[in-house]
Amino acid sequence: MPIPGSPFPSPDDIDRAAARIGAHIRNTPLERSTLRADFELLLKCEHLQKTGSFKLRGAMNRLMALDDKQIIHGVVAASTGNHGQGVALAANVTGAAATVYVPENSSPMKLAAIEALGARLVKVPGSGLESELMARRAAESSGQVFISPYNDPLVIAGQGTIGKELTEQHPGLDAVFIAVGGGGLITGMATYLKAYNRHIRIYGCWPRNSPAMHECIQAGHIFDVTELPTLSDGTAGGIEPDTITFEACRRLIDEHVLVSESEIANAMGLIAEREHWVVEGAAGVALAGCLKKTTELNGQSVAVVLCGRNIDPDKFSNAVRHFSV
């Protein structure tokens, strides 16, 4: 659940988050890509962030806002990857003990990365939902703070610092393409971007196999959306019934773009070939979404958020094996 009584973060909250976490994160570069000549394509390189994902920003802001008593008691989270690594590193920085609940069938590589950053792992039979439910119960029982990956104003404000960086790096952007899972990244960024550039268009991008927030917005309410396996495991999963990002997504996202698994893989392959970077499926979703909208972007300045790089080598190799330019 979100913090009781806490409103959705404002641009001022995001400014405060940037000041709070600035010494502990990277201000990631905005690089011009050669993938398009008909418009200016800029890549926001969050895959170069510490821990390999934007998730560190929100986790760091949340933990750095804890009081001394909360730090002493430690924190609890549930994750199989990026959020868990972000919480683990933020806990290391703040001196809090972190416990991360994970599905027992999670990728050994991802679990090793979380553990290497100092978190204690608790393996749970079943899916990510079972892990989250158990983590929440444990936090309530122990009185520890549960660190949500998106349903928390401080976490959202931390993710919103990417929007602040973009306004400083390129104030005249026309559009931004962002992969959407629980909505913390896109709503945090859009809050800041739209406050300083009322003409900017925010494109939310989803894999067709896992479009939970998209389907909920179309229906006008949150419900359990049937999902299929996707390369974009970073955005997969359902939406919490009380999430504060739902209304914000309805209000702030200007256009929805759905992409196929082959389009995601092709985007990942393009990044590997042209930019020599490995990115995960969620980053591929954002670029694939942009490449579906090229006819309406002619002559514009467009940013695509490459949100992370944490993907198993075998999964990446299999994904990009048959990509085509």
VEXDREN-2710 file (C-alpha; in Angstrom, 1 decimal):
% VEXDREN-2710
k/r/px/py/pz
1/MET/0.0/0.0/0.0
2/PRO/1.2/3.6/-0.5
3/ILE/2.3/5.7/2.4
4/PRO/-0.9/6.8/4.2
5/GLY/-1.7/10.5/3.6
6/SER/1.0/10.9/1.0
7/PRO/0.0/12.7/-2.2
8/PHE/1.3/11.9/-5.6
9/PRO/4.8/13.5/-5.9
10/SER/5.1/17.0/-7.4
11/PRO/8.0/18.4/-9.4
12/ASP/9.3/20.0/-6.2
13/ASP/9.3/16.5/-4.6
14/ILE/11.4/15.3/-7.6
15/ASP/13.8/18.2/-7.1
16/ARG/14.2/17.2/-3.5
17/ALA/14.7/13.6/-4.5
18/ALA/17.5/14.6/-6.9
19/ALA/19.3/16.6/-4.2
20/ARG/18.9/13.7/-1.8
21/ILE/20.2/10.9/-4.0
22/GLY/22.6/12.8/-6.3
23/ALA/25.8/11.7/-4.6
24/HIS/24.8/8.0/-4.9
25/ILE/23.5/7.6/-8.4
26/ARG/24.9/8.4/-11.9
27/ASN/23.5/11.3/-14.0
28/THR/23.2/9.1/-17.0
29/PRO/24.1/10.3/-20.5
30/LEU/21.7/11.2/-23.3
31/GLU/23.3/9.9/-26.5
32/ARG/22.4/10.7/-30.1
33/SER/21.7/7.5/-32.0
34/THR/22.4/6.8/-35.7
35/LEU/19.4/4.6/-36.0
36/ARG/17.3/7.4/-37.5
37/ALA/18.1/10.2/-39.9
38/ASP/14.5/11.5/-40.2
39/PHE/14.3/12.7/-36.6
40/GLU/16.7/13.2/-33.7
41/LEU/16.7/10.0/-31.8
42/LEU/18.3/10.3/-28.3
43/LEU/18.9/7.4/-25.9
44/LYS/18.6/8.0/-22.2
45/CYS/21.2/5.5/-20.9
46/GLU/19.7/4.3/-17.6
47/HIS/21.2/0.9/-18.5
48/LEU/24.5/2.5/-17.5
49/GLN/23.1/3.4/-14.0
50/LYS/24.6/1.7/-11.0
51/THR/23.0/-1.8/-10.6
52/GLY/22.2/-1.6/-14.4
53/SER/18.7/-0.1/-14.0
54/PHE/16.8/3.0/-13.1
55/LYS/15.3/1.2/-10.2
56/LEU/18.2/2.3/-8.0
57/ARG/16.9/5.9/-8.0
58/GLY/13.5/5.2/-6.4
59/ALA/14.9/2.7/-3.9
60/MET/17.6/5.1/-2.9
61/ASN/15.2/8.0/-2.4
62/ARG/12.9/5.8/-0.3
63/LEU/15.6/4.5/2.0
64/MET/17.4/7.8/2.4
65/ALA/14.1/9.3/3.6
66/LEU/13.8/6.7/6.4
67/ASP/14.3/7.9/10.0
68/ASP/17.0/6.4/12.3
69/LYS/14.5/3.9/13.9
70/GLN/13.4/2.6/10.6
71/ILE/17.0/2.2/9.4
72/ILE/17.8/0.2/12.5
73/HIS/14.8/-2.1/11.9
74/GLY/15.7/-2.7/8.3
75/VAL/13.5/-3.0/5.2
76/VAL/11.7/-5.7/3.2
77/ALA/11.1/-5.9/-0.5
78/ALA/10.1/-8.5/-3.1
79/SER/11.8/-8.8/-6.5
80/THR/13.5/-11.1/-8.9
81/GLY/15.9/-8.5/-10.3
82/ASN/16.2/-4.8/-10.8
83/HIS/14.2/-3.6/-7.8
84/GLY/15.9/-6.1/-5.5
85/GLN/19.3/-4.9/-6.6
86/GLY/18.3/-1.2/-6.1
87/VAL/17.0/-1.9/-2.6
88/ALA/20.1/-3.9/-1.7
89/LEU/22.5/-1.2/-2.8
90/ALA/20.4/1.6/-1.2
91/ALA/20.4/-0.4/2.0
92/ASN/24.1/-0.8/1.9
93/VAL/24.5/3.0/1.5
94/THR/22.1/3.9/4.3
95/GLY/23.2/1.2/6.7
96/ALA/19.9/-0.6/6.8
97/ALA/19.6/-4.4/6.6
98/ALA/17.5/-5.5/3.6
99/THR/15.6/-8.7/3.1
100/VAL/14.4/-9.5/-0.4
101/TYR/11.7/-12.2/-1.0
102/VAL/12.2/-14.0/-4.3
103/PRO/10.5/-16.8/-6.2
104/GLU/12.5/-20.0/-5.7
105/ASN/12.7/-20.5/-9.4
106/SER/14.3/-17.1/-10.1
107/SER/17.3/-16.7/-12.3
108/PRO/20.4/-17.7/-10.2
109/MET/22.4/-14.9/-11.9
110/LYS/19.9/-12.3/-10.7
111/LEU/19.7/-13.7/-7.2
112/ALA/23.4/-13.7/-7.0
113/ALA/23.5/-10.1/-8.0
114/ILE/21.0/-9.1/-5.2
115/GLU/22.9/-11.1/-2.6
116/ALA/26.3/-9.8/-3.7
117/LEU/25.0/-6.3/-2.8
118/GLY/24.4/-7.3/0.8
119/ALA/20.7/-8.3/0.9
120/ARG/19.4/-11.4/2.6
121/LEU/17.3/-13.6/0.3
122/VAL/14.2/-15.5/1.3
123/LYS/13.1/-18.0/-1.4
124/VAL/9.4/-18.5/-1.8
125/PRO/7.6/-21.3/-3.7
126/GLY/5.4/-20.0/-6.5
127/SER/5.3/-16.8/-8.5
128/GLY/6.3/-13.2/-7.9
129/LEU/2.9/-12.5/-6.4
130/GLU/3.4/-15.1/-3.7
131/SER/6.8/-13.5/-2.9
132/GLU/5.3/-10.1/-2.6
133/LEU/2.4/-11.2/-0.4
134/MET/4.8/-13.0/1.9
135/ALA/7.1/-10.0/2.0
136/ARG/4.3/-7.7/2.9
137/ARG/3.1/-10.0/5.7
138/ALA/6.6/-10.2/7.0
139/ALA/7.0/-6.4/7.0
140/GLU/3.7/-5.9/8.8
141/SER/4.5/-8.5/11.4
142/SER/8.0/-7.1/12.1
143/GLY/7.2/-3.4/11.8
144/GLN/9.7/-3.0/9.0
145/VAL/9.2/-0.7/6.0
146/PHE/8.1/-2.5/2.8
147/ILE/9.8/-0.9/-0.2
148/SER/7.3/-1.1/-3.1
149/PRO/8.8/-1.0/-6.7
150/TYR/6.2/1.6/-7.8
151/ASN/3.3/2.1/-5.4
152/ASP/5.1/4.7/-3.2
153/PRO/5.4/8.5/-3.7
154/LEU/9.1/8.6/-2.7
155/VAL/9.9/5.8/-5.1
156/ILE/8.1/7.5/-7.9
157/ALA/9.9/10.8/-7.1
158/GLY/13.2/9.0/-7.3
159/GLN/12.3/7.6/-10.8
160/GLY/11.2/11.1/-11.7
161/THR/14.7/12.4/-11.4
162/ILE/15.3/11.0/-14.9
163/GLY/12.8/13.5/-16.2
164/LYS/14.6/16.3/-14.4
165/GLU/17.9/15.2/-16.0
166/LEU/16.2/15.1/-19.5
167/THR/15.0/18.7/-19.1
168/GLU/18.5/19.8/-18.3
169/GLN/20.1/17.7/-21.0
170/HIS/17.7/18.6/-23.8
171/PRO/15.0/21.2/-22.8
172/GLY/13.3/21.1/-26.3
173/LEU/12.3/17.5/-26.5
174/ASP/9.1/16.8/-28.4
175/ALA/8.4/13.2/-27.3
176/VAL/9.6/10.5/-24.9
177/PHE/9.1/6.8/-25.2
178/ILE/9.0/4.8/-21.9
179/ALA/8.2/1.2/-21.1
180/VAL/5.4/0.7/-18.6
181/GLY/5.0/-1.9/-15.9
182/GLY/3.6/-0.6/-12.6
183/GLY/3.8/3.0/-13.8
184/GLY/6.3/4.4/-11.4
185/LEU/8.9/5.3/-14.0
186/ILE/6.6/6.9/-16.6
187/THR/4.5/8.8/-14.1
188/GLY/7.5/10.2/-12.2
189/MET/9.2/11.2/-15.4
190/ALA/6.0/12.7/-17.0
191/THR/5.2/14.7/-13.9
192/TYR/8.5/16.6/-14.2
193/LEU/8.7/16.7/-18.0
194/LYS/5.1/18.1/-18.5
195/ALA/5.6/20.7/-15.7
196/TYR/8.5/22.2/-17.7
197/ASN/7.4/21.5/-21.3
198/ARG/3.7/21.5/-21.8
199/HIS/4.1/20.5/-25.4
200/ILE/6.0/17.3/-24.8
201/ARG/4.2/14.0/-25.7
202/ILE/4.6/11.0/-23.4
203/TYR/4.4/7.6/-25.1
204/GLY/3.7/4.6/-22.9
205/CYS/5.0/1.3/-24.4
206/TRP/4.0/-2.2/-23.5
207/PRO/4.7/-5.7/-24.8
208/ARG/1.5/-7.2/-26.3
209/ASN/2.0/-10.2/-24.2
210/SER/2.0/-8.3/-20.9
211/PRO/0.0/-5.0/-21.1
212/ALA/-1.5/-4.9/-17.6
213/MET/-1.6/-1.2/-17.0
214/HIS/-2.7/-0.5/-20.6
215/GLU/-5.7/-2.9/-20.3
216/CYS/-6.7/-1.5/-16.9
217/ILE/-6.6/2.1/-18.3
218/GLN/-8.8/0.9/-21.3
219/ALA/-11.2/-0.7/-18.9
220/GLY/-11.3/2.3/-16.5
221/HIS/-10.4/0.2/-13.5
222/ILE/-7.7/-2.1/-12.2
223/PHE/-8.3/-5.9/-12.7
224/ASP/-6.2/-9.0/-13.1
225/VAL/-5.0/-9.1/-16.7
226/THR/-4.1/-12.4/-18.3
227/GLU/-0.5/-12.3/-19.4
228/LEU/1.8/-14.4/-21.6
229/PRO/5.6/-14.8/-21.3
230/THR/7.6/-11.8/-22.6
231/LEU/11.2/-10.7/-23.1
232/SER/10.2/-7.7/-21.0
233/ASP/10.2/-9.4/-17.6
234/GLY/11.0/-6.1/-16.0
235/THR/7.5/-4.7/-16.9
236/ALA/5.6/-8.0/-16.4
237/GLY/3.1/-8.6/-13.7
238/GLY/-0.2/-7.3/-12.4
239/ILE/-1.2/-3.9/-10.9
240/GLU/-1.9/-3.5/-7.2
241/PRO/-5.6/-2.6/-6.6
242/ASP/-4.7/0.5/-4.7
243/THR/-1.8/1.8/-6.7
244/ILE/-1.4/5.5/-6.9
245/THR/0.1/5.2/-10.4
246/PHE/-3.2/4.2/-12.1
247/GLU/-4.9/7.6/-12.2
248/ALA/-1.6/9.3/-12.9
249/CYS/-1.0/7.0/-15.9
250/ARG/-4.5/7.8/-17.2
251/ARG/-3.7/11.5/-16.9
252/LEU/-0.1/11.7/-18.0
253/ILE/0.3/9.2/-20.9
254/ASP/-0.6/10.8/-24.2
255/GLU/-0.4/7.7/-26.4
256/HIS/-0.2/3.9/-25.9
257/VAL/2.0/1.7/-28.1
258/LEU/1.9/-2.1/-28.0
259/VAL/4.7/-4.1/-29.5
260/SER/5.3/-7.8/-30.3
261/GLU/8.0/-10.1/-29.0
262/SER/9.7/-10.0/-32.4
263/GLU/9.7/-6.2/-32.4
264/ILE/11.2/-6.2/-28.9
265/ALA/13.9/-8.6/-29.9
266/ASN/14.6/-6.7/-33.1
267/ALA/15.0/-3.4/-31.0
268/MET/17.5/-5.2/-28.7
269/GLY/19.4/-6.4/-31.7
270/LEU/19.6/-3.0/-33.2
271/ILE/21.0/-1.5/-30.0
272/ALA/23.6/-4.3/-29.8
273/GLU/24.6/-3.8/-33.5
274/ARG/24.6/0.0/-33.7
275/GLU/25.4/1.1/-30.2
276/HIS/27.3/-2.0/-28.9
277/TRP/25.2/-2.1/-25.8
278/VAL/23.3/-5.0/-24.2
279/VAL/19.9/-4.0/-23.0
280/GLU/17.1/-5.9/-21.4
281/GLY/13.7/-6.6/-22.8
282/ALA/12.0/-3.5/-21.2
283/ALA/14.5/-1.2/-22.9
284/GLY/13.7/-3.0/-26.1
285/VAL/10.0/-2.3/-25.6
286/ALA/10.6/1.5/-25.5
287/LEU/12.7/1.5/-28.6
288/ALA/10.3/-0.8/-30.4
289/GLY/7.5/1.6/-29.5
290/CYS/9.4/4.5/-31.0
291/LEU/10.2/2.6/-34.2
292/LYS/6.4/1.9/-34.7
293/LYS/5.7/5.7/-34.7
294/THR/8.4/7.0/-37.0
295/THR/6.0/8.5/-39.5
296/GLU/4.7/10.9/-36.9
297/LEU/8.1/11.8/-35.5
298/ASN/9.6/13.3/-38.6
299/GLY/11.8/16.3/-37.8
300/GLN/11.3/16.0/-34.0
301/SER/13.6/15.5/-31.0
302/VAL/12.7/12.2/-29.4
303/ALA/14.1/10.4/-26.4
304/VAL/13.9/6.7/-25.7
305/VAL/14.6/5.5/-22.1
306/LEU/16.9/2.5/-22.1
307/CYS/15.8/1.5/-18.6
308/GLY/18.1/-1.4/-17.9
309/ARG/20.6/-4.0/-19.0
310/ASN/20.1/-6.9/-16.6
311/ILE/19.3/-9.9/-18.7
312/ASP/20.7/-13.5/-18.7
313/PRO/23.3/-13.9/-21.5
314/ASP/21.6/-16.9/-23.0
315/LYS/18.2/-15.1/-23.0
316/PHE/19.8/-12.1/-24.8
317/SER/21.6/-14.3/-27.3
318/ASN/18.4/-16.2/-28.1
319/ALA/16.4/-13.0/-28.4
320/VAL/18.7/-11.2/-30.9
321/ARG/19.8/-14.2/-32.9
322/HIS/17.4/-13.6/-35.8
323/PHE/17.0/-9.8/-35.6
324/SER/16.8/-7.8/-38.9
325/VAL/17.6/-4.2/-39.6
END
